[in-house]
């Protein structure tokens, strides 16, 4: 083996060891999370809400079977998804120029025998500048902010479900 190939091999080995020692992982390679339940049934009360669809997708991506007819499935009841807009600052003509956005969600997690495991309210908020006279762009921005806030609530809910005490 030539000295160049030996040096290249040595440096590649050294690079891979140093990257792995600092916690680097290749994209798409992840460890599976140990969930405290084997399956989850989401109550159909808010079936067509975008947040519920995004939650189903996030659970499926985390290898949690969702909405499978199973006697050992825990039930997640979601209620009162509430989105509010509150003016913070007004222009001299009375139009809102800055507002606070609030998104909240109530949830209840029940065991397969319908005992209460966990319940709570999740909440997120965000301030935004209102673009006066640009209703189309303002509406699109508002939609993006709502999606971002829904993502935050889903992350909060996944965290709470992951650390739910089932005993």
C-alpha positions as CSV (number, residue, x, y, z in Angstrom):
1,X,0.0,0.0,0.0
2,X,1.4,3.4,-0.9
3,X,2.1,6.1,1.7
4,X,-0.6,8.3,0.2
5,X,-3.3,5.6,0.5
6,X,-2.2,4.8,4.0
7,X,-2.3,8.5,5.0
8,X,-5.7,9.0,3.4
9,X,-7.1,5.9,5.1
10,X,-5.6,7.0,8.4
11,X,-7.2,10.6,8.1
12,X,-10.6,9.2,7.1
13,X,-10.5,6.9,10.0
14,X,-9.5,9.7,12.3
15,X,-12.2,12.0,10.9
16,X,-14.9,9.4,11.3
17,X,-13.9,8.7,14.9
18,X,-13.8,12.3,15.9
19,X,-17.2,13.0,14.3
20,X,-18.8,10.0,16.0
21,X,-17.2,11.0,19.4
22,X,-18.9,14.4,19.3
23,X,-22.4,12.9,18.6
24,X,-22.5,13.4,14.9
25,X,-25.0,11.2,13.0
26,X,-25.7,10.9,9.3
27,X,-29.0,12.4,8.2
28,X,-31.8,9.9,8.3
29,X,-30.1,7.8,11.0
30,X,-31.8,8.1,14.3
31,X,-32.4,6.1,17.4
32,X,-36.0,5.0,18.0
33,X,-37.7,6.6,21.0
34,X,-39.1,4.3,23.6
35,X,-42.7,5.4,24.0
36,X,-44.6,4.5,27.1
37,X,-47.5,2.9,25.1
38,X,-47.7,0.6,22.1
39,X,-50.6,2.2,20.3
40,X,-52.6,5.5,20.4
41,X,-56.2,6.1,19.5
42,X,-56.9,9.8,18.8
43,X,-60.5,10.8,19.5
44,X,-62.4,11.8,16.3
45,X,-63.9,15.0,17.9
46,X,-61.6,17.3,16.0
47,X,-61.1,15.0,13.0
48,X,-60.6,17.6,10.3
49,X,-58.4,20.1,12.2
50,X,-55.0,20.6,10.5
51,X,-53.3,20.3,13.9
52,X,-54.8,16.8,14.4
53,X,-53.6,15.7,10.9
54,X,-50.1,17.0,11.6
55,X,-50.1,15.2,15.0
56,X,-51.0,11.9,13.4
57,X,-48.2,12.4,10.9
58,X,-45.7,13.3,13.7
59,X,-46.7,10.2,15.7
60,X,-46.4,8.0,12.6
61,X,-42.9,9.4,11.9
62,X,-42.0,8.5,15.5
63,X,-43.1,4.9,15.0
64,X,-46.3,5.2,17.2
65,X,-49.2,3.2,15.7
66,X,-52.1,5.6,15.5
67,X,-55.8,4.9,15.2
68,X,-55.4,1.1,15.1
69,X,-58.2,-1.0,16.6
70,X,-56.4,-2.5,19.5
71,X,-57.5,-3.2,23.1
72,X,-54.2,-2.1,24.4
73,X,-54.3,1.3,22.7
74,X,-54.3,4.4,24.9
75,X,-56.8,7.1,23.9
76,X,-55.8,10.7,23.3
77,X,-58.8,13.2,23.5
78,X,-58.1,16.6,22.1
79,X,-60.5,19.5,22.7
80,X,-60.8,23.2,22.5
81,X,-58.2,24.1,19.9
82,X,-58.4,27.9,20.2
83,X,-56.7,30.5,18.1
84,X,-56.9,34.2,19.1
85,X,-55.5,37.5,17.8
86,X,-55.0,40.3,20.3
87,X,-54.0,43.8,19.2
88,X,-50.9,45.2,20.9
89,X,-50.4,48.4,19.0
90,X,-52.7,50.6,16.9
91,X,-52.0,53.1,14.2
92,X,-53.3,56.7,14.6
93,X,-56.2,55.7,12.3
94,X,-57.2,52.8,14.6
95,X,-55.9,50.0,12.5
96,X,-53.9,47.2,14.2
97,X,-50.2,47.4,13.4
98,X,-48.9,44.8,15.9
99,X,-50.7,41.8,17.4
100,X,-50.2,38.9,19.7
101,X,-51.2,35.4,18.4
102,X,-52.3,32.8,20.9
103,X,-52.9,29.1,20.2
104,X,-54.0,26.6,22.9
105,X,-55.0,23.0,23.0
106,X,-56.6,20.9,25.8
107,X,-55.8,17.2,25.9
108,X,-56.6,14.1,28.0
109,X,-54.7,10.8,27.8
110,X,-56.6,7.7,28.9
111,X,-55.4,4.2,29.5
112,X,-56.9,1.2,27.7
113,X,-59.3,0.7,30.7
114,X,-60.3,4.4,30.5
115,X,-58.4,5.6,33.6
116,X,-56.9,9.1,33.5
117,X,-53.2,9.1,32.8
118,X,-52.5,12.7,32.0
119,X,-54.4,15.9,31.1
120,X,-53.3,19.4,30.5
121,X,-53.5,22.5,28.4
122,X,-50.8,23.4,25.9
123,X,-50.2,27.0,24.9
124,X,-48.0,29.0,22.6
125,X,-47.9,32.6,21.5
126,X,-46.2,34.8,19.0
127,X,-46.1,38.5,18.2
128,X,-46.3,39.7,14.7
129,X,-46.3,43.0,12.7
130,X,-49.4,43.5,10.7
131,X,-48.9,44.7,7.1
132,X,-51.4,47.5,6.6
133,X,-52.7,47.6,3.0
134,X,-51.2,44.2,2.0
135,X,-54.1,41.9,2.9
136,X,-53.0,39.0,0.6
137,X,-49.4,38.9,1.9
138,X,-50.7,39.4,5.4
139,X,-53.1,36.5,5.1
140,X,-50.3,34.2,3.9
141,X,-48.0,35.3,6.7
142,X,-50.7,34.6,9.2
143,X,-51.2,31.1,7.8
144,X,-47.4,30.4,8.1
145,X,-47.4,31.7,11.7
146,X,-50.4,29.4,12.5
147,X,-48.5,26.4,11.1
148,X,-45.4,27.3,13.1
149,X,-47.5,27.6,16.3
150,X,-49.2,24.2,15.6
151,X,-45.8,22.6,15.2
152,X,-44.8,24.0,18.6
153,X,-47.9,22.6,20.2
154,X,-47.3,19.2,18.6
155,X,-43.7,19.2,19.9
156,X,-45.0,20.1,23.4
157,X,-47.6,17.3,23.2
158,X,-45.1,14.7,22.0
159,X,-42.8,15.6,24.8
160,X,-45.6,15.2,27.4
161,X,-46.7,12.0,25.9
162,X,-43.2,10.6,25.8
163,X,-42.8,11.3,29.5
164,X,-46.3,10.3,30.6
165,X,-46.3,8.2,33.8
166,X,-48.4,5.2,33.0
167,X,-48.3,3.4,36.4
